[in-house]
Amino acid sequence: MTESSAPPALPVTFRPGRTRAVLLAAAAAIFAVLVVIAVILPDLNPGERVSFVFTGALLSGALVLLSRPKVIADESGVTVVNIATRRRLAWAEIVQVNLRPGDPWVFLNLTDGTSLPALGIQPGIAKQQAISDARALRALADARSGSEHG
């Protein structure tokens, strides 16, 4: 991109804030509703009550896990935290930061020829924020790795 804006100060964390808020609120609501149901239904035996609470905890845990993605940039590199994985990258390993129209999240092209999805920057609910975050990460990667790509 041709923006000449300065990269953000480090350390910086990029995460889909609105998506995370929706997921965490839904997790809390689901858990609360299932616990209330387990408590107020008079015909449930203790095993059924426990199964309601367990189901609520399981569903809530899945939503909390979905809210986990983030990208943390610091002086020495980038940590990409996706749903079930965490990967640490040195700045020199990042060749390009991509967020093309229609992409569900940012992809980092790496020096080993692979591409790493970075779910912490996703345009789902907040497209403009994701574009801004992708530009900021791209500016940081360009400044730190010394590469001359666009």
N, CA, C and O atoms as a GROMACS GRO file, in nm:
protein
  600
    1MET      N    1   0.083  -0.118   0.000
    1MET     CA    2   0.000   0.000   0.000
    1MET      C    3   0.088   0.124   0.000
    1MET      O    4   0.206   0.119   0.034
    2THR      N    5   0.028   0.231  -0.039
    2THR     CA    6   0.108   0.352  -0.055
    2THR      C    7   0.097   0.448   0.063
    2THR      O    8   0.154   0.557   0.057
    3GLU      N    9   0.028   0.412   0.166
    3GLU     CA   10   0.019   0.500   0.281
    3GLU      C   11   0.157   0.518   0.343
    3GLU      O   12   0.236   0.424   0.354
    4SER      N   13   0.184   0.641   0.383
    4SER     CA   14   0.314   0.670   0.443
    4SER      C   15   0.300   0.690   0.593
    4SER      O   16   0.383   0.756   0.655
    5SER      N   17   0.196   0.632   0.652
    5SER     CA   18   0.177   0.646   0.796
    5SER      C   19   0.285   0.570   0.872
    5SER      O   20   0.333   0.465   0.828
    6ALA      N   21   0.322   0.624   0.986
    6ALA     CA   22   0.425   0.560   1.068
    6ALA      C   23   0.368   0.435   1.132
    6ALA      O   24   0.250   0.432   1.169
    7PRO      N   25   0.450   0.332   1.146
    7PRO     CA   26   0.402   0.211   1.214
    7PRO      C   27   0.371   0.241   1.361
    7PRO      O   28   0.427   0.335   1.418
    8PRO      N   29   0.282   0.164   1.422
    8PRO     CA   30   0.248   0.189   1.563
    8PRO      C   31   0.365   0.157   1.656
    8PRO      O   32   0.457   0.084   1.619
    9ALA      N   33   0.359   0.212   1.774
    9ALA     CA   34   0.462   0.186   1.875
    9ALA      C   35   0.451   0.041   1.922
    9ALA      O   36   0.341  -0.014   1.932
   10LEU      N   37   0.563  -0.019   1.950
   10LEU     CA   38   0.567  -0.157   1.997
   10LEU      C   39   0.579  -0.161   2.148
   10LEU      O   40   0.638  -0.069   2.205
   11PRO      N   41   0.528  -0.260   2.214
   11PRO     CA   42   0.452  -0.373   2.162
   11PRO      C   43   0.309  -0.334   2.130
   11PRO      O   44   0.254  -0.241   2.189
   12VAL      N   45   0.248  -0.407   2.036
   12VAL     CA   46   0.109  -0.382   1.999
   12VAL      C   47   0.040  -0.518   1.978
   12VAL      O   48   0.100  -0.612   1.927
   13THR      N   49  -0.085  -0.525   2.019
   13THR     CA   50  -0.164  -0.647   2.002
   13THR      C   51  -0.282  -0.617   1.911
   13THR      O   52  -0.358  -0.522   1.934
   14PHE      N   53  -0.295  -0.699   1.808
   14PHE     CA   54  -0.409  -0.688   1.717
   14PHE      C   55  -0.503  -0.803   1.747
   14PHE      O   56  -0.460  -0.918   1.754
   15ARG      N   57  -0.630  -0.773   1.765
   15ARG     CA   58  -0.730  -0.879   1.786
   15ARG      C   59  -0.864  -0.827   1.737
   15ARG      O   60  -0.888  -0.706   1.738
   16PRO      N   61  -0.951  -0.917   1.693
   16PRO     CA   62  -1.084  -0.874   1.645
   16PRO      C   63  -1.174  -0.839   1.764
   16PRO      O   64  -1.246  -0.926   1.814
   17GLY      N   65  -1.170  -0.717   1.807
   17GLY     CA   66  -1.237  -0.675   1.930
   17GLY      C   67  -1.387  -0.698   1.933
   17GLY      O   68  -1.440  -0.752   2.030
   18ARG      N   69  -1.456  -0.658   1.827
   18ARG     CA   70  -1.602  -0.675   1.827
   18ARG      C   71  -1.639  -0.822   1.822
   18ARG      O   72  -1.729  -0.866   1.894
   19THR      N   73  -1.572  -0.898   1.739
   19THR     CA   74  -1.599  -1.041   1.729
   19THR      C   75  -1.574  -1.107   1.863
   19THR      O   76  -1.652  -1.192   1.907
   20ARG      N   77  -1.466  -1.070   1.928
   20ARG     CA   78  -1.432  -1.126   2.058
   20ARG      C   79  -1.540  -1.091   2.162
   20ARG      O   80  -1.579  -1.176   2.242
   21ALA      N   81  -1.587  -0.967   2.160
   21ALA     CA   82  -1.691  -0.926   2.254
   21ALA      C   83  -1.820  -1.006   2.232
   21ALA      O   84  -1.884  -1.049   2.328
   22VAL      N   85  -1.857  -1.025   2.107
   22VAL     CA   86  -1.978  -1.102   2.077
   22VAL      C   87  -1.962  -1.247   2.124
   22VAL      O   88  -2.053  -1.302   2.186
   23LEU      N   89  -1.847  -1.308   2.095
   23LEU     CA   90  -1.825  -1.447   2.135
   23LEU      C   91  -1.824  -1.464   2.287
   23LEU      O   92  -1.884  -1.558   2.339
   24LEU      N   93  -1.757  -1.374   2.357
   24LEU     CA   94  -1.751  -1.385   2.503
   24LEU      C   95  -1.887  -1.358   2.567
   24LEU      O   96  -1.924  -1.423   2.665
   25ALA      N   97  -1.963  -1.262   2.512
   25ALA     CA   98  -2.097  -1.237   2.565
   25ALA      C   99  -2.189  -1.357   2.541
   25ALA      O  100  -2.267  -1.394   2.628
   26ALA      N  101  -2.178  -1.416   2.423
   26ALA     CA  102  -2.259  -1.535   2.392
   26ALA      C  103  -2.221  -1.650   2.484
   26ALA      O  104  -2.307  -1.725   2.530
   27ALA      N  105  -2.091  -1.666   2.510
   27ALA     CA  106  -2.046  -1.773   2.600
   27ALA      C  107  -2.105  -1.755   2.739
   27ALA      O  108  -2.154  -1.851   2.799
   28ALA      N  109  -2.099  -1.634   2.790
   28ALA     CA  110  -2.154  -1.607   2.924
   28ALA      C  111  -2.305  -1.629   2.926
   28ALA      O  112  -2.358  -1.686   3.021
   29ALA      N  113  -2.374  -1.584   2.823
   29ALA     CA  114  -2.519  -1.598   2.818
   29ALA      C  115  -2.560  -1.745   2.809
   29ALA      O  116  -2.652  -1.789   2.880
   30ILE      N  117  -2.494  -1.821   2.724
   30ILE     CA  118  -2.526  -1.964   2.710
   30ILE      C  119  -2.504  -2.037   2.842
   30ILE      O  120  -2.588  -2.116   2.885
   31PHE      N  121  -2.392  -2.010   2.905
   31PHE     CA  122  -2.363  -2.077   3.032
   31PHE      C  123  -2.468  -2.039   3.137
   31PHE      O  124  -2.520  -2.126   3.208
   32ALA      N  125  -2.498  -1.910   3.146
   32ALA     CA  126  -2.595  -1.864   3.246
   32ALA      C  127  -2.734  -1.924   3.222
   32ALA      O  128  -2.799  -1.968   3.317
   33VAL      N  129  -2.778  -1.926   3.099
   33VAL     CA  130  -2.910  -1.981   3.068
   33VAL      C  131  -2.918  -2.129   3.102
   33VAL      O  132  -3.015  -2.174   3.162
   34LEU      N  133  -2.815  -2.204   3.065
   34LEU     CA  134  -2.818  -2.348   3.094
   34LEU      C  135  -2.808  -2.377   3.243
   34LEU      O  136  -2.868  -2.474   3.291
   35VAL      N  137  -2.734  -2.297   3.318
   35VAL     CA  138  -2.729  -2.315   3.463
   35VAL      C  139  -2.864  -2.281   3.525
   35VAL      O  140  -2.911  -2.353   3.614
   36VAL      N  141  -2.926  -2.173   3.480
   36VAL     CA  142  -3.058  -2.136   3.533
   36VAL      C  143  -3.160  -2.246   3.503
   36VAL      O  144  -3.240  -2.281   3.589
   37ILE      N  145  -3.157  -2.299   3.382
   37ILE     CA  146  -3.247  -2.409   3.347
   37ILE      C  147  -3.223  -2.529   3.439
   37ILE      O  148  -3.318  -2.591   3.488
   38ALA      N  149  -3.097  -2.561   3.461
   38ALA     CA  150  -3.064  -2.675   3.548
   38ALA      C  151  -3.116  -2.654   3.690
   38ALA      O  152  -3.154  -2.750   3.757
   39VAL      N  153  -3.117  -2.530   3.735
   39VAL     CA  154  -3.160  -2.502   3.872
   39VAL      C  155  -3.312  -2.494   3.885
   39VAL      O  156  -3.367  -2.542   3.984
   40ILE      N  157  -3.380  -2.436   3.787
   40ILE     CA  158  -3.523  -2.410   3.807
   40ILE      C  159  -3.616  -2.522   3.760
   40ILE      O  160  -3.731  -2.528   3.804
   41LEU      N  161  -3.570  -2.611   3.674
   41LEU     CA  162  -3.659  -2.720   3.633
   41LEU      C  163  -3.674  -2.820   3.748
   41LEU      O  164  -3.576  -2.877   3.794
   42PRO      N  165  -3.797  -2.840   3.793
   42PRO     CA  166  -3.818  -2.923   3.913
   42PRO      C  167  -3.804  -3.074   3.888
   42PRO      O  168  -3.774  -3.147   3.982
   43ASP      N  169  -3.824  -3.120   3.768
   43ASP     CA  170  -3.826  -3.264   3.743
   43ASP      C  171  -3.690  -3.323   3.706
   43ASP      O  172  -3.683  -3.440   3.668
   44LEU      N  173  -3.584  -3.247   3.716
   44LEU     CA  174  -3.451  -3.298   3.680
   44LEU      C  175  -3.385  -3.367   3.798
   44LEU      O  176  -3.392  -3.319   3.912
   45ASN      N  177  -3.323  -3.480   3.770
   45ASN     CA  178  -3.245  -3.544   3.877
   45ASN      C  179  -3.105  -3.481   3.879
   45ASN      O  180  -3.071  -3.407   3.786
   46PRO      N  181  -3.024  -3.509   3.980
   46PRO     CA  182  -2.892  -3.446   3.989
   46PRO      C  183  -2.804  -3.471   3.867
   46PRO      O  184  -2.730  -3.382   3.825
   47GLY      N  185  -2.810  -3.589   3.810
   47GLY     CA  186  -2.729  -3.618   3.691
   47GLY      C  187  -2.767  -3.532   3.572
   47GLY      O  188  -2.681  -3.486   3.497
   48GLU      N  189  -2.896  -3.508   3.555
   48GLU     CA  190  -2.943  -3.422   3.446
   48GLU      C  191  -2.903  -3.276   3.471
   48GLU      O  192  -2.867  -3.204   3.378
   49ARG      N  193  -2.909  -3.235   3.594
   49ARG     CA  194  -2.866  -3.098   3.627
   49ARG      C  195  -2.718  -3.080   3.596
   49ARG      O  196  -2.677  -2.978   3.538
   50VAL      N  197  -2.638  -3.177   3.633
   50VAL     CA  198  -2.494  -3.171   3.605
   50VAL      C  199  -2.471  -3.170   3.453
   50VAL      O  200  -2.383  -3.099   3.405
   51SER      N  201  -2.550  -3.247   3.379
   51SER     CA  202  -2.530  -3.251   3.234
   51SER      C  203  -2.565  -3.117   3.169
   51SER      O  204  -2.501  -3.077   3.072
   52PHE      N  205  -2.665  -3.046   3.223
   52PHE     CA  206  -2.696  -2.912   3.172
   52PHE      C  207  -2.578  -2.817   3.197
   52PHE      O  208  -2.536  -2.744   3.107
   53VAL      N  209  -2.525  -2.820   3.318
   53VAL     CA  210  -2.413  -2.732   3.352
   53VAL      C  211  -2.291  -2.770   3.269
   53VAL      O  212  -2.220  -2.682   3.220
   54PHE      N  213  -2.264  -2.899   3.253
   54PHE     CA  214  -2.151  -2.945   3.173
   54PHE      C  215  -2.165  -2.902   3.028
   54PHE      O  216  -2.068  -2.858   2.966
   55THR      N  217  -2.284  -2.914   2.972
   55THR     CA  218  -2.309  -2.872   2.834
   55THR      C  219  -2.287  -2.722   2.820
   55THR      O  220  -2.227  -2.677   2.722
   56GLY      N  221  -2.334  -2.645   2.916
   56GLY     CA  222  -2.312  -2.501   2.913
   56GLY      C  223  -2.165  -2.466   2.918
   56GLY      O  224  -2.118  -2.377   2.847
   57ALA      N  225  -2.091  -2.538   3.005
   57ALA     CA  226  -1.947  -2.514   3.015
   57ALA      C  227  -1.875  -2.552   2.885
   57ALA      O  228  -1.784  -2.482   2.841
   58LEU      N  229  -1.916  -2.662   2.825
   58LEU     CA  230  -1.855  -2.708   2.701
   58LEU      C  231  -1.879  -2.609   2.587
   58LEU      O  232  -1.786  -2.573   2.516
   59LEU      N  233  -2.002  -2.566   2.570
   59LEU     CA  234  -2.034  -2.468   2.465
   59LEU      C  235  -1.964  -2.335   2.489
   59LEU      O  236  -1.911  -2.273   2.397
   60SER      N  237  -1.964  -2.292   2.613
   60SER     CA  238  -1.897  -2.166   2.647
   60SER      C  239  -1.746  -2.176   2.624
   60SER      O  240  -1.684  -2.082   2.575
   61GLY      N  241  -1.690  -2.290   2.659
   61GLY     CA  242  -1.547  -2.311   2.636
   61GLY      C  243  -1.512  -2.304   2.488
   61GLY      O  244  -1.409  -2.249   2.451
   62ALA      N  245  -1.597  -2.361   2.404
   62ALA     CA  246  -1.573  -2.356   2.259
   62ALA      C  247  -1.577  -2.211   2.210
   62ALA      O  248  -1.494  -2.173   2.128
   63LEU      N  249  -1.671  -2.132   2.258
   63LEU     CA  250  -1.677  -1.992   2.217
   63LEU      C  251  -1.559  -1.911   2.269
   63LEU      O  252  -1.509  -1.823   2.200
   64VAL      N  253  -1.515  -1.941   2.390
   64VAL     CA  254  -1.396  -1.873   2.444
   64VAL      C  255  -1.274  -1.908   2.360
   64VAL      O  256  -1.191  -1.822   2.332
   65LEU      N  257  -1.263  -2.033   2.319
   65LEU     CA  258  -1.152  -2.075   2.234
   65LEU      C  259  -1.156  -2.001   2.100
   65LEU      O  260  -1.052  -1.963   2.048
   66LEU      N  261  -1.274  -1.981   2.045
   66LEU     CA  262  -1.289  -1.907   1.919
   66LEU      C  263  -1.252  -1.759   1.935
   66LEU      O  264  -1.219  -1.693   1.837
   67SER      N  265  -1.258  -1.709   2.057
   67SER     CA  266  -1.224  -1.568   2.081
   67SER      C  267  -1.076  -1.547   2.108
   67SER      O  268  -1.033  -1.434   2.132
   68ARG      N  269  -0.997  -1.652   2.104
   68ARG     CA  270  -0.855  -1.649   2.140
   68ARG      C  271  -0.762  -1.580   2.040
   68ARG      O  272  -0.662  -1.522   2.083
   69PRO      N  273  -0.789  -1.582   1.909
   69PRO     CA  274  -0.691  -1.530   1.813
   69PRO      C  275  -0.647  -1.387   1.837
   69PRO      O  276  -0.726  -1.299   1.869
   70LYS      N  277  -0.516  -1.367   1.820
   70LYS     CA  278  -0.456  -1.235   1.828
   70LYS      C  279  -0.319  -1.239   1.762
   70LYS      O  280  -0.263  -1.346   1.740
   71VAL      N  281  -0.268  -1.123   1.730
   71VAL     CA  282  -0.134  -1.108   1.674
   71VAL      C  283  -0.062  -1.008   1.763
   71VAL      O  284  -0.106  -0.894   1.778
   72ILE      N  285   0.050  -1.051   1.822
   72ILE     CA  286   0.126  -0.966   1.912
   72ILE      C  287   0.259  -0.932   1.845
   72ILE      O  288   0.338  -1.021   1.814
   73ALA      N  289   0.282  -0.804   1.824
   73ALA     CA  290   0.406  -0.758   1.762
   73ALA      C  291   0.490  -0.689   1.869
   73ALA      O  292   0.441  -0.603   1.943
   74ASP      N  293   0.618  -0.726   1.876
   74ASP     CA  294   0.711  -0.660   1.967
   74ASP      C  295   0.842  -0.636   1.894
   74ASP      O  296   0.852  -0.662   1.774
   75GLU      N  297   0.941  -0.589   1.965
   75GLU     CA  298   1.069  -0.555   1.902
   75GLU      C  299   1.136  -0.671   1.830
   75GLU      O  300   1.199  -0.651   1.726
   76SER      N  301   1.122  -0.792   1.882
   76SER     CA  302   1.194  -0.906   1.824
   76SER      C  303   1.115  -0.985   1.721
   76SER      O  304   1.172  -1.068   1.651
   77GLY      N  305   0.983  -0.960   1.711
   77GLY     CA  306   0.906  -1.034   1.613
   77GLY      C  307   0.757  -1.031   1.640
   77GLY      O  308   0.705  -0.941   1.706
   78VAL      N  309   0.691  -1.134   1.587
   78VAL     CA  310   0.546  -1.142   1.593
   78VAL      C  311   0.506  -1.278   1.650
   78VAL      O  312   0.563  -1.381   1.614
   79THR      N  313   0.408  -1.278   1.739
   79THR     CA  314   0.350  -1.402   1.788
   79THR      C  315   0.208  -1.409   1.733
   79THR      O  316   0.126  -1.321   1.758
   80VAL      N  317   0.181  -1.514   1.657
   80VAL     CA  318   0.048  -1.536   1.600
   80VAL      C  319  -0.023  -1.642   1.684
   80VAL      O  320   0.021  -1.757   1.690
   81VAL      N  321  -0.131  -1.602   1.749
   81VAL     CA  322  -0.210  -1.693   1.831
   81VAL      C  323  -0.340  -1.719   1.756
   81VAL      O  324  -0.423  -1.629   1.742
   82ASN      N  325  -0.358  -1.841   1.706
   82ASN     CA  326  -0.481  -1.878   1.638
   82ASN      C  327  -0.566  -1.961   1.735
   82ASN      O  328  -0.536  -1.965   1.854
   83ILE      N  329  -0.668  -2.025   1.686
   83ILE     CA  330  -0.762  -2.094   1.775
   83ILE      C  331  -0.693  -2.198   1.862
   83ILE      O  332  -0.713  -2.199   1.984
   84ALA      N  333  -0.612  -2.283   1.802
   84ALA     CA  334  -0.550  -2.391   1.879
   84ALA      C  335  -0.397  -2.390   1.870
   84ALA      O  336  -0.332  -2.479   1.925
   85THR      N  337  -0.340  -2.292   1.804
   85THR     CA  338  -0.194  -2.290   1.787
   85THR      C  339  -0.138  -2.152   1.822
   85THR      O  340  -0.209  -2.052   1.823
   86ARG      N  341  -0.009  -2.152   1.850
   86ARG     CA  342   0.067  -2.030   1.876
   86ARG      C  343   0.200  -2.045   1.802
   86ARG      O  344   0.267  -2.148   1.815
   87ARG      N  345   0.238  -1.943   1.725
   87ARG     CA  346   0.366  -1.950   1.654
   87ARG      C  347   0.438  -1.818   1.666
   87ARG      O  348   0.381  -1.711   1.645
   88ARG      N  349   0.565  -1.828   1.700
   88ARG     CA  350   0.652  -1.710   1.714
   88ARG      C  351   0.733  -1.694   1.586
   88ARG      O  352   0.795  -1.790   1.540
   89LEU      N  353   0.735  -1.574   1.530
   89LEU     CA  354   0.810  -1.544   1.408
   89LEU      C  355   0.903  -1.426   1.433
   89LEU      O  356   0.866  -1.328   1.497
   90ALA      N  357   1.024  -1.437   1.381
   90ALA     CA  358   1.113  -1.321   1.379
   90ALA      C  359   1.066  -1.230   1.266
   90ALA      O  360   1.006  -1.277   1.169
   91TRP      N  361   1.094  -1.100   1.276
   91TRP     CA  362   1.052  -1.008   1.171
   91TRP      C  363   1.108  -1.051   1.035
   91TRP      O  364   1.039  -1.039   0.934
   92ALA      N  365   1.230  -1.100   1.033
   92ALA     CA  366   1.292  -1.137   0.906
   92ALA      C  367   1.221  -1.254   0.837
   92ALA      O  368   1.237  -1.273   0.717
   93GLU      N  369   1.143  -1.332   0.911
   93GLU     CA  370   1.070  -1.444   0.852
   93GLU      C  371   0.947  -1.400   0.773
   93GLU      O  372   0.895  -1.477   0.692
   94ILE      N  373   0.899  -1.279   0.796
   94ILE     CA  374   0.778  -1.231   0.730
   94ILE      C  375   0.815  -1.160   0.601
   94ILE      O  376   0.882  -1.057   0.602
   95VAL      N  377   0.770  -1.217   0.490
   95VAL     CA  378   0.797  -1.159   0.358
   95VAL      C  379   0.690  -1.057   0.323
   95VAL      O  380   0.720  -0.950   0.270
   96GLN      N  381   0.564  -1.092   0.351
   96GLN     CA  382   0.454  -1.005   0.312
   96GLN      C  383   0.334  -1.027   0.404
   96GLN      O  384   0.310  -1.137   0.452
   97VAL      N  385   0.259  -0.919   0.426
   97VAL     CA  386   0.134  -0.923   0.503
   97VAL      C  387   0.021  -0.899   0.404
   97VAL      O  388   0.015  -0.792   0.342
   98ASN      N  389  -0.069  -0.996   0.389
   98ASN     CA  390  -0.177  -0.986   0.289
   98ASN      C  391  -0.314  -0.988   0.354
   98ASN      O  392  -0.342  -1.070   0.441
   99LEU      N  393  -0.400  -0.896   0.309
   99LEU     CA  394  -0.543  -0.899   0.338
   99LEU      C  395  -0.612  -0.853   0.211
   99LEU      O  396  -0.638  -0.734   0.191
  100ARG      N  397  -0.640  -0.950   0.125
  100ARG     CA  398  -0.703  -0.920  -0.004
  100ARG      C  399  -0.855  -0.916   0.014
  100ARG      O  400  -0.908  -0.975   0.109
  101PRO      N  401  -0.926  -0.849  -0.076
  101PRO     CA  402  -1.073  -0.849  -0.069
  101PRO      C  403  -1.125  -0.992  -0.069
  101PRO      O  404  -1.085  -1.074  -0.152
  102GLY      N  405  -1.213  -1.021   0.023
  102GLY     CA  406  -1.271  -1.155   0.034
  102GLY      C  407  -1.196  -1.249   0.126
  102GLY      O  408  -1.249  -1.354   0.161
  103ASP      N  409  -1.075  -1.213   0.168
  103ASP     CA  410  -1.000  -1.298   0.262
  103ASP      C  411  -1.069  -1.296   0.398
  103ASP      O  412  -1.115  -1.191   0.443
  104PRO      N  413  -1.076  -1.412   0.465
  104PRO     CA  414  -1.140  -1.415   0.597
  104PRO      C  415  -1.051  -1.359   0.707
  104PRO      O  416  -1.100  -1.323   0.814
  105TRP      N  417  -0.921  -1.350   0.682
  105TRP     CA  418  -0.824  -1.297   0.778
  105TRP      C  419  -0.694  -1.267   0.706
  105TRP      O  420  -0.681  -1.293   0.586
  106VAL      N  421  -0.599  -1.213   0.779
  106VAL     CA  422  -0.467  -1.179   0.723
  106VAL      C  423  -0.387  -1.307   0.702
  106VAL      O  424  -0.397  -1.402   0.781
  107PHE      N  425  -0.309  -1.309   0.596
  107PHE     CA  426  -0.215  -1.417   0.571
  107PHE      C  427  -0.075  -1.358   0.570
  107PHE      O  428  -0.051  -1.254   0.508
  108LEU      N  429   0.018  -1.425   0.639
  108LEU     CA  430   0.158  -1.384   0.640
  108LEU      C  431   0.235  -1.477   0.548
  108LEU      O  432   0.242  -1.597   0.573
  109ASN      N  433   0.294  -1.420   0.442
  109ASN     CA  434   0.381  -1.499   0.356
  109ASN      C  435   0.519  -1.503   0.422
  109ASN      O  436   0.574  -1.400   0.459
  110LEU      N  437   0.573  -1.624   0.436
  110LEU     CA  438   0.697  -1.643   0.511
  110LEU      C  439   0.813  -1.678   0.420
  110LEU      O  440   0.794  -1.721   0.306
  111THR      N  441   0.933  -1.661   0.472
  111THR     CA  442   1.054  -1.687   0.394
  111THR      C  443   1.069  -1.833   0.354
  111THR      O  444   1.141  -1.862   0.258
  112ASP      N  445   1.005  -1.925   0.425
  112ASP     CA  446   1.016  -2.066   0.389
  112ASP      C  447   0.919  -2.106   0.279
  112ASP      O  448   0.907  -2.224   0.245
  113GLY      N  449   0.848  -2.007   0.221
  113GLY     CA  450   0.757  -2.033   0.111
  113GLY      C  451   0.615  -2.066   0.153
  113GLY      O  452   0.529  -2.087   0.068
  114THR      N  453   0.590  -2.072   0.283
  114THR     CA  454   0.455  -2.103   0.331
  114THR      C  455   0.379  -1.975   0.363
  114THR      O  456   0.436  -1.865   0.364
  115SER      N  457   0.252  -1.991   0.388
  115SER     CA  458   0.166  -1.881   0.427
  115SER      C  459   0.101  -1.917   0.560
  115SER      O  460   0.048  -2.026   0.574
  116LEU      N  461   0.106  -1.827   0.656
  116LEU     CA  462   0.049  -1.850   0.788
  116LEU      C  463  -0.074  -1.762   0.806
  116LEU      O  464  -0.064  -1.640   0.798
  117PRO      N  465  -0.191  -1.823   0.831
  117PRO     CA  466  -0.308  -1.741   0.860
  117PRO      C  467  -0.294  -1.676   0.997
  117PRO      O  468  -0.252  -1.740   1.094
  118ALA      N  469  -0.328  -1.549   1.004
  118ALA     CA  470  -0.325  -1.475   1.131
  118ALA      C  471  -0.468  -1.433   1.163
  118ALA      O  472  -0.512  -1.325   1.122
  119LEU      N  473  -0.539  -1.518   1.235
  119LEU     CA  474  -0.681  -1.496   1.261
  119LEU      C  475  -0.707  -1.375   1.351
  119LEU      O  476  -0.821  -1.332   1.365
  120GLY      N  477  -0.603  -1.321   1.411
  120GLY     CA  478  -0.619  -1.205   1.498
  120GLY      C  479  -0.656  -1.078   1.425
  120GLY      O  480  -0.697  -0.981   1.487
  121ILE      N  481  -0.642  -1.078   1.293
  121ILE     CA  482  -0.684  -0.963   1.212
  121ILE      C  483  -0.781  -1.019   1.109
  121ILE      O  484  -0.740  -1.078   1.009
  122GLN      N  485  -0.911  -0.999   1.134
  122GLN     CA  486  -1.014  -1.052   1.046
  122GLN      C  487  -1.122  -0.948   1.023
  122GLN      O  488  -1.168  -0.884   1.118
  123PRO      N  489  -1.164  -0.932   0.898
  123PRO     CA  490  -1.259  -0.826   0.866
  123PRO      C  491  -1.406  -0.858   0.894
  123PRO      O  492  -1.492  -0.778   0.857
  124GLY      N  493  -1.436  -0.969   0.956
  124GLY     CA  494  -1.575  -1.009   0.980
  124GLY      C  495  -1.670  -0.898   1.018
  124GLY      O  496  -1.743  -0.848   0.932
  125ILE      N  497  -1.672  -0.858   1.144
  125ILE     CA  498  -1.767  -0.756   1.192
  125ILE      C  499  -1.711  -0.615   1.173
  125ILE      O  500  -1.786  -0.522   1.147
  126ALA      N  501  -1.580  -0.598   1.186
  126ALA     CA  502  -1.517  -0.466   1.181
  126ALA      C  503  -1.416  -0.459   1.066
  126ALA      O  504  -1.296  -0.468   1.087
  127LYS      N  505  -1.469  -0.444   0.945
  127LYS     CA  506  -1.383  -0.448   0.825
  127LYS      C  507  -1.279  -0.336   0.825
  127LYS      O  508  -1.162  -0.360   0.797
  128GLN      N  509  -1.320  -0.214   0.856
  128GLN     CA  510  -1.227  -0.101   0.853
  128GLN      C  511  -1.115  -0.117   0.956
  128GLN      O  512  -1.000  -0.083   0.928
  129GLN      N  513  -1.148  -0.168   1.073
  129GLN     CA  514  -1.047  -0.192   1.176
  129GLN      C  515  -0.947  -0.297   1.129
  129GLN      O  516  -0.827  -0.282   1.149
  130ALA      N  517  -0.996  -0.403   1.065
  130ALA     CA  518  -0.908  -0.508   1.014
  130ALA      C  519  -0.815  -0.453   0.906
  130ALA      O  520  -0.697  -0.486   0.904
  131ILE      N  521  -0.868  -0.369   0.819
  131ILE     CA  522  -0.784  -0.309   0.714
  131ILE      C  523  -0.677  -0.221   0.777
  131ILE      O  524  -0.561  -0.225   0.737
  132SER      N  525  -0.716  -0.142   0.876
  132SER     CA  526  -0.622  -0.056   0.947
  132SER      C  527  -0.514  -0.138   1.018
  132SER      O  528  -0.396  -0.105   1.012
  133ASP      N  529  -0.556  -0.246   1.086
  133ASP     CA  530  -0.462  -0.332   1.156
  133ASP      C  531  -0.367  -0.402   1.059
  133ASP      O  532  -0.247  -0.414   1.086
  134ALA      N  533  -0.419  -0.447   0.945
  134ALA     CA  534  -0.335  -0.512   0.845
  134ALA      C  535  -0.231  -0.414   0.790
  134ALA      O  536  -0.115  -0.450   0.771
  135ARG      N  537  -0.273  -0.291   0.766
  135ARG     CA  538  -0.179  -0.189   0.718
  135ARG      C  539  -0.071  -0.161   0.823
  135ARG      O  540   0.046  -0.145   0.789
  136ALA      N  541  -0.111  -0.154   0.950
  136ALA     CA  542  -0.015  -0.129   1.057
  136ALA      C  543   0.085  -0.243   1.068
  136ALA      O  544   0.205  -0.219   1.081
  137LEU      N  545   0.036  -0.368   1.063
  137LEU     CA  546   0.127  -0.483   1.069
  137LEU      C  547   0.218  -0.486   0.948
  137LEU      O  548   0.336  -0.519   0.960
  138ARG      N  549   0.165  -0.452   0.831
  138ARG     CA  550   0.247  -0.448   0.710
  138ARG      C  551   0.357  -0.341   0.724
  138ARG      O  552   0.471  -0.365   0.686
  139ALA      N  553   0.321  -0.225   0.778
  139ALA     CA  554   0.420  -0.118   0.797
  139ALA      C  555   0.528  -0.163   0.896
  139ALA      O  556   0.646  -0.135   0.874
  140LEU      N  557   0.488  -0.231   1.002
  140LEU     CA  558   0.586  -0.282   1.099
  140LEU      C  559   0.677  -0.386   1.034
  140LEU      O  560   0.798  -0.382   1.053
  141ALA      N  561   0.618  -0.478   0.959
  141ALA     CA  562   0.698  -0.583   0.895
  141ALA      C  563   0.795  -0.522   0.794
  141ALA      O  564   0.912  -0.562   0.788
  142ASP      N  565   0.748  -0.427   0.716
  142ASP     CA  566   0.836  -0.362   0.618
  142ASP      C  567   0.950  -0.287   0.687
  142ASP      O  568   1.064  -0.294   0.644
  143ALA      N  569   0.918  -0.215   0.795
  143ALA     CA  570   1.020  -0.139   0.866
  143ALA      C  571   1.120  -0.228   0.937
  143ALA      O  572   1.239  -0.198   0.940
  144ARG      N  573   1.072  -0.339   0.995
  144ARG     CA  574   1.160  -0.426   1.073
  144ARG      C  575   1.242  -0.521   0.988
  144ARG      O  576   1.356  -0.553   1.023
  145SER      N  577   1.185  -0.569   0.877
  145SER     CA  578   1.258  -0.666   0.796
  145SER      C  579   1.343  -0.600   0.690
  145SER      O  580   1.431  -0.663   0.632
  146GLY      N  581   1.318  -0.471   0.665
  146GLY     CA  582   1.397  -0.400   0.566
  146GLY      C  583   1.362  -0.438   0.425
  146GLY      O  584   1.439  -0.411   0.333
  147SER      N  585   1.246  -0.501   0.405
  147SER     CA  586   1.208  -0.543   0.270
  147SER      C  587   1.147  -0.428   0.193
  147SER      O  588   1.100  -0.330   0.251
  148GLU      N  589   1.149  -0.440   0.062
  148GLU     CA  590   1.098  -0.336  -0.027
  148GLU      C  591   0.986  -0.389  -0.112
  148GLU      O  592   0.993  -0.382  -0.235
  149HIS      N  593   0.882  -0.444  -0.050
  149HIS     CA  594   0.767  -0.493  -0.126
  149HIS      C  595   0.646  -0.412  -0.090
  149HIS      O  596   0.649  -0.336   0.008
  150GLY      N  597   0.539  -0.425  -0.164
  150GLY     CA  598   0.420  -0.348  -0.135
  150GLY      C  599   0.305  -0.433  -0.127
  150GLY      O  600   0.194  -0.385  -0.103
   0.00000   0.00000   0.00000
